[in-house]
């Protein structure tokens, strides 16, 4: 098998990027706990990806496999999304989970240092998982971050994802789980010089 070619995704690639991220997160434990209804998931996740991709594109830090079999969205240090954009999606979350979700997000914020590159989303088309595409996408971004001598941060939403990130130098700095939510693992990768 040929090694995947990784590109920097541009605004013109937004629909392909959104499609693969939506597919990739369709079985994500935490995201689907937030949006268990399939229709709500598709509509709400689309809004989330739309907002995060705008920032990634504007800073030229969205990465994808050339055929969009996988992709990632990053935010640079000190840049945050406008959370008010997501308010329409709160109505799609089961009522008994909204307060728990806000507690989870508060805990994530406690771990997330402002001086880190933030990996908001990384996903591979489920039919192509296990072929190293995610690793190649991650390596491409980490090379850029390493060249700047900076740190990276993320929240792994499964044990499998956590293991992938550990192989690339991330270390778990906490575990976030409230009531019946799936666990998530804040992780940091110190500057590689």
C-alpha positions as CSV (number, residue, x, y, z in Angstrom):
1,X,0.0,0.0,0.0
2,X,1.2,3.5,-0.8
3,X,1.8,5.9,2.0
4,X,-1.0,8.4,2.3
5,X,-0.3,11.9,1.0
6,X,-1.3,14.6,3.5
7,X,-2.3,18.1,2.4
8,X,-3.2,21.3,4.1
9,X,-7.0,21.6,3.5
10,X,-8.3,24.9,2.1
11,X,-11.7,26.5,2.3
12,X,-12.6,24.9,-1.1
13,X,-12.3,21.5,0.6
14,X,-14.6,22.3,3.5
15,X,-17.5,20.0,2.4
16,X,-15.2,17.0,1.9
17,X,-13.5,17.7,5.2
18,X,-16.8,18.1,7.1
19,X,-18.0,14.8,5.5
20,X,-15.1,12.7,6.7
21,X,-15.1,14.2,10.2
22,X,-18.8,13.6,10.5
23,X,-18.4,10.0,9.4
24,X,-15.4,9.5,11.7
25,X,-17.2,10.9,14.7
26,X,-20.5,9.0,14.0
27,X,-19.5,6.3,16.6
28,X,-17.4,8.5,18.9
29,X,-18.4,7.6,22.5
30,X,-18.5,11.2,23.9
31,X,-19.9,13.0,20.8
32,X,-22.7,10.4,20.5
33,X,-23.4,10.6,24.2
34,X,-23.9,14.3,23.7
35,X,-26.1,13.8,20.5
36,X,-27.6,10.3,20.8
37,X,-30.3,11.1,18.2
38,X,-28.8,10.5,14.7
39,X,-30.6,13.5,13.1
40,X,-29.6,15.8,15.9
41,X,-26.0,14.5,15.6
42,X,-25.8,15.3,11.9
43,X,-27.3,18.8,12.2
44,X,-25.4,19.8,15.3
45,X,-22.1,18.3,14.5
46,X,-22.2,20.0,11.1
47,X,-22.5,23.3,12.9
48,X,-19.6,22.5,15.2
49,X,-17.4,21.5,12.3
50,X,-18.4,24.6,10.3
51,X,-17.2,26.8,13.1
52,X,-14.0,25.0,13.9
53,X,-13.1,24.7,10.2
54,X,-13.4,28.4,9.7
55,X,-10.7,29.1,12.3
56,X,-8.5,26.2,11.0
57,X,-8.7,27.4,7.4
58,X,-8.0,31.1,8.4
59,X,-4.8,30.0,10.1
60,X,-3.9,27.4,7.4
61,X,-3.9,24.5,9.9
62,X,-6.5,22.0,8.6
63,X,-4.8,18.8,7.5
64,X,-6.3,16.0,5.4
65,X,-5.4,12.9,3.4
66,X,-5.4,13.9,-0.2
67,X,-8.6,12.0,-1.0
68,X,-10.3,13.1,2.3
69,X,-10.3,9.7,3.9
70,X,-9.2,11.5,7.1
71,X,-8.8,15.0,8.4
72,X,-7.9,17.2,11.4
73,X,-8.8,20.6,12.6
74,X,-6.4,22.6,14.8
75,X,-6.7,25.9,16.6
76,X,-3.5,27.9,17.2
77,X,-2.4,29.0,20.7
78,X,-4.7,31.6,22.3
79,X,-7.5,31.3,19.7
80,X,-10.9,30.1,20.8
81,X,-14.2,29.5,19.1
82,X,-17.2,31.7,19.7
83,X,-19.2,29.3,21.9
84,X,-22.4,31.3,21.3
85,X,-22.4,29.8,17.8
86,X,-23.2,26.4,19.4
87,X,-26.2,27.6,21.4
88,X,-28.7,26.3,18.8
89,X,-27.3,22.8,19.3
90,X,-28.0,22.7,23.0
91,X,-31.7,22.0,22.3
92,X,-30.6,18.8,20.6
93,X,-28.9,17.4,23.7
94,X,-31.0,15.3,26.1
95,X,-32.1,17.6,28.9
96,X,-30.6,15.4,31.6
97,X,-27.2,15.7,29.9
98,X,-26.9,19.4,29.4
99,X,-25.6,20.3,32.9
100,X,-23.2,17.4,32.8
101,X,-21.9,18.5,29.4
102,X,-21.2,22.0,30.8
103,X,-19.3,20.5,33.7
104,X,-17.3,18.4,31.3
105,X,-16.4,21.5,29.2
106,X,-15.4,23.3,32.4
107,X,-13.1,20.5,33.4
108,X,-11.6,20.5,29.9
109,X,-11.0,24.2,30.2
110,X,-9.0,23.7,33.4
111,X,-6.6,21.4,31.6
112,X,-6.3,23.4,28.4
113,X,-3.4,25.7,28.5
114,X,-3.6,28.9,26.3
115,X,-0.1,28.4,25.0
116,X,-0.9,25.1,23.2
117,X,-2.0,24.2,19.7
118,X,-5.4,22.5,20.2
119,X,-6.4,19.5,18.2
120,X,-10.1,20.0,18.1
121,X,-10.9,17.1,15.7
122,X,-9.1,14.2,14.0
123,X,-11.0,11.5,12.3
124,X,-10.7,8.8,9.6
125,X,-13.4,7.4,7.4
126,X,-14.5,4.3,9.4
127,X,-14.0,2.1,6.3
128,X,-10.4,3.1,6.2
129,X,-9.4,3.0,9.9
130,X,-6.5,1.0,11.0
131,X,-4.4,1.8,8.0
132,X,-2.3,4.6,9.5
133,X,-4.1,7.5,7.9
134,X,-4.8,9.2,11.3
135,X,-1.1,8.8,12.3
136,X,0.1,10.4,9.1
137,X,-2.3,13.3,9.5
138,X,-1.2,13.8,13.1
139,X,2.5,13.6,12.2
140,X,2.1,16.3,9.6
141,X,0.6,18.8,12.1
142,X,3.1,17.8,14.8
143,X,6.0,18.5,12.5
144,X,4.8,22.0,12.0
145,X,4.2,22.5,15.8
146,X,7.7,21.0,16.6
147,X,9.3,23.4,14.1
148,X,7.9,26.2,16.2
149,X,9.1,24.6,19.4
150,X,5.5,24.7,20.8
151,X,3.2,22.4,22.8
152,X,0.0,20.6,21.7
153,X,-3.1,19.7,23.6
154,X,-6.2,17.5,22.9
155,X,-9.0,15.5,24.6
156,X,-9.0,11.9,23.6
157,X,-12.5,10.5,23.6
158,X,-11.7,6.8,23.8
159,X,-9.0,4.4,25.0
160,X,-8.1,3.6,21.4
161,X,-7.6,7.2,20.5
162,X,-5.6,7.8,23.7
163,X,-3.2,5.0,22.6
164,X,-2.8,6.6,19.2
165,X,-1.9,9.9,20.8
166,X,0.5,8.3,23.3
167,X,2.4,6.8,20.4
168,X,2.9,10.3,19.1
169,X,4.3,11.8,22.4
170,X,1.1,13.0,24.1
171,X,0.8,12.3,27.8
172,X,-2.5,12.0,29.7
173,X,-2.9,14.8,32.3
174,X,-6.3,13.9,33.5
175,X,-9.5,11.9,33.1
176,X,-12.9,13.6,32.8
177,X,-16.0,11.6,33.4
178,X,-19.2,12.8,35.1
179,X,-22.1,10.5,36.0
180,X,-22.9,8.4,33.0
181,X,-20.7,10.2,30.4
182,X,-18.0,8.3,28.6
183,X,-14.5,9.1,29.9
184,X,-12.4,11.6,28.1
185,X,-8.6,12.1,28.5
186,X,-7.0,15.5,28.4
187,X,-3.5,15.1,26.9
188,X,-0.5,17.3,26.4
189,X,2.6,17.0,24.2
190,X,5.4,19.1,25.3
191,X,7.6,21.0,22.8
192,X,9.9,18.7,20.9
193,X,13.2,20.4,20.4
